[in-house]
Amino acid sequence: MNSILLIDDNEDDNFFHQKVIESMNMPVQVTVALDGEEALTYLKQGNHTPPDLIVLDLNMPRMNGFEFLKEYQSLSPALKTKVLIMLTTSISPVDRKKAEQISEVIGFENKPLSKEMLTAILEKYF
C-alpha cells in the first residue's frame, strides 16, 4: 500500500489515526481532507495515483460521508480507490444498513482506528 486518504473533520481523530498508521512502520503517504468537498477536490486533481485506502467519516459539515459517496460514485474509475472504509462514531443501524448498500463501501467500523483494525483491513484487502 502506498497511500491513505483520511476524510474527517475532527483534527484530533486525524492526528490519532495518523499516529496509528505511523506506528505500523509502513512506507505510506497519508493525506487528510477535512470534509467530503475537500476530498473530492483532491481526488479530481489527478496529478497523483488514487489512494489505496480511504477512511471516511460519516458526520461532517459542508459535505457528509453519504453526500461524498454520492459524488464519489460518479468519478471515473481511474480516480477511485481499491478500498473504502467508513469509520464513524455513529452506532445507528440505519447508517450501517445504508453504508452496506453502497458498493464502494467495503467496511463500516466504529472510531477510533486501531492498529488491530488496520492490520485486519490490510490482511483482508492487501
N, C-alpha and C positions, 0 to 999 in steps of 0.2 A: 504494500500500500504506500502511495506517495503523498496523498493529501486528504485532509478532512476539512469540511466546512461546518462550523458551528453556527446555527442560526438561533439566537436567543437574545432578548432584550435585557436580561439580567447580567450585568457585567461581573458580579460575584460568581455566578454559575459558570460563565465563560472562563474566568480565571481558574476556578477549581477544575473544570473539565480539561483545560489546557495542562494543568499540573498532573492530572491523572494520565493523560496521554504522554507527557514528558517522562513520567515515572516508569513507563514501559520501555524506555530507551529505543523507540522506533524512529528511524530517519524519515519523519513525516512532516510536511508543512501544514500548519493549522491556520486557517483563515476564519475570521469571525465577522458575521453580519448581525447587526442589532435588530433587524426585522426582515420580514419577507421581501419588501421592496429592495432593500439593500442587497439581499442575497440574489434576487433576480437580476439586478444590475450587474453584479459580479459574474454570474453565470453567463450572461449575454455578452460580456466583453469579448469572449472568445480568444483572448490572447494568452490562454493557458489551457491545459488539459482539464477536463471536468474533475471535480474531486472524486476520490474513490468512495468516500463515505460522507453523507450529510446527516448531521444530528440536528433535528428540527424541534424547536419548542412549539407548543400549541398556542398559548395565550401571550400575544404580543400586541403592542399598539400599532397603528397605521395599517399593517397587514399581518393577520394572524397566520398560524400554521396551515389551516384549511384553505384560507384565501391564497396563500403561497402555492399550495398544492394544485389549486385550480389553474393558476397561471403556469406553473411548472409543467403540467401535463401537455400544454401546447408548445413547449420548447422542442426544438429539433433534437433527435436522439443523440446527436454529436455533442450536445451541451449538457446532457443528463449524466447522473452518477450511476454507479452499479448498485449501491446500497443506500437506502434512505430509512432512517430510524426516527420515529417521533419519540422525544424524551420530554416528559411533562410532569407537572405536579397534579394534573387532572386525574381523578380516580373515577370519573364519570363513565359508566358502562356505555352510554350513548356515544361519547367521544371515541372510546375504544372501537366500538362497532363501526362507526363512521370511518375511522382510520383503516380498519381491516378491509373495507370495501374499495379502497383506493389502491390500484395495482402497484403503484410506485412505492408504497409504504410496505416495508417487509418486517417491521417491528414496531411495537408500541410499548415503551418502557417508562417506568417512573424515575424521576430525578432522585438523586444525582447520578451521573455517570460514574461507575466504579471500575476499578481495574478488572474485577471479575466479569462485569458486564461487557466491557470492551474486549476482553480475551475471548468470551463466548461468541461475540459478533465476528471477531477476526477468524476464529476457528471454523465457524459455520459458513462464512461468505468469502473468505480469502484463503 
